[in-house]
Amino acid sequence: NVFNEERLKEVALKFARRSRGLFNCCIGAIDGWLVKIQRPTLADGVRHPGSFYSRKGFYGLNVVAIVDRDKRVLYRVIQSRGAEHDSTAFKHTVLYKWLTENCNWLLEKGYYFIGDSAYSLKSFILTPYDNAYHGTPQDNYNFFHSASRICVECTFGEIDLRWGILWRPLKFSLEHNINVIDACMRLHNFIVDYREEHRDISAMEELERNLFTDECRRFLATETNVADVGVSGGEEDVRRDQHGNVSRGGRPNLTETTLTRLGKEIRDKLCTKFQNANRERPTQNWFRQNNRFLD
């Protein structure tokens, strides 16, 4: 709930703890999730089914989702077509309008989301640096940004691995497909709430949880064509019209330009903070550090 400041503080605190104080004011990780569906028909009220056909090569729904550090879904919108870019889908939400209208309050509090390069850099959503060279402060920032943002990728992987109905294209009506996706996310949250409330668990349950987390990491690290298992994300930045054709779009307005400039300033300050704290990208990857190797 964006309007619940106590909840925002709670979410930000967990990101701060997990990042060891690097991202102190992060209130969520955002990403787009492409869920495969059967080709929509006129019975669904769809006159141009091509707009649901993603560049991944399948029909889908683009789900906008924001999660906390515990992989709990805080916000989701299941209304965008598969051909729609993640950033555009986010801009069509009520939340984006609220963030734009309340950007000064967010700046005062220092709150922001973190997202991948598919999103436009704004004062309330921080993205990685483009084309950062290895070993530079920008590259170090990108590493820690990715390490904090991976919770949203793991969330999608966990939902997909757990609910087999998502392993193949959903073949219901468009409305029913949306309800199925929503149900999977709500059930996922129920499981997250349960495991967070029952942290005092047996060694066997802890082992099973770690194994499942490892499987999510393995899934994301080794799957080269995520579309084959039902989910995908990170569409390239291409705007499309209602027919699914590439659209040039229009010029950004003054508000958008200002928000982008402020976003660059905030990101640069964080990058400098990491540099002053001597935080650098580890020389070994996560699997080697934790003595877990890919088969």
C-alpha positions, 0 to 999 in steps of 0.5 A: 500500500503506497499510502501506508508510510509505516509499511513503506518503512518496513519494506525499506528497512529489509532492503537496507538490511539485506544490502548492508545499508547500500539501498536504505530507501528502496520500497520495492523491486519492479519488473515485467512478467510475461505469462504465456496465453493462448491467442485471444479471440473476438469472444474476449473482445480483442480485435487485434490479437497481434498486440498480444504477440510478444517479441519472444514468439508467443502470445502473452499478458505483461504483468507489472509486479513490485515485490519486497525483499522477502519476495512478497508481491506488493503490487500487481497489474495484469492488464497489459498486452504481450507486445507492450514494453515493460516501461510503457505497461508501468506508465499505464498504471494508476500507481505511475500517475500517483508517483508522478503527482507525488514525486516531491513527497517521495523525494523528501522521504528519499523513497524509490523503486529499483528496476532493470534497464527496461524501465526509464530512469526516474526519481522514483525508479532507479535503473542500472547504468548503461554500458558500464565498464568492468571495475568502474564505480558504475559497474560496482553500482550495477552489481549491487543494484542487481543483487537487490533487484534479483528478488523480483526475478526469483519471485517470478521463478518461484511462482512459475516453478510452484504452479504447474498451470503456468508451465504451458500457455493458459487456454481460458478466456482472457478474463479467466487467464487474468484471474488465474495469474492473480490467484497464483500470485495471491497464493504465493503471498500466502506462502511467503507470509506463512514462512515469514511467520514461522521462522522457527522451523525444523532443520529439514524444512530449512533445508527444503527451503534452501534447496528451493531457493537454489533451484530458483537461482539455478533456473534463472542462471541456466535457462537461456530461453525462459519463454519455454517454461511460461515466463519471461521479462525485460522486453527491449524498449520498443513502443507499439500501437494497439495493432502491435506495430512499432510506434515512434511515440512522442517527445517526453514532456517537461515533467518526465525530463525533470524526473529523469534528471533527478533520477540521474542525480540520485543514482550518481549520489548512490554510486559515489556512496558505494565508492566511498564505502569501498563496496566493489563487485566480488571476484567470485560468483554466488555459487562458488562463494556458497560452495554450490555448483551448477551440474 
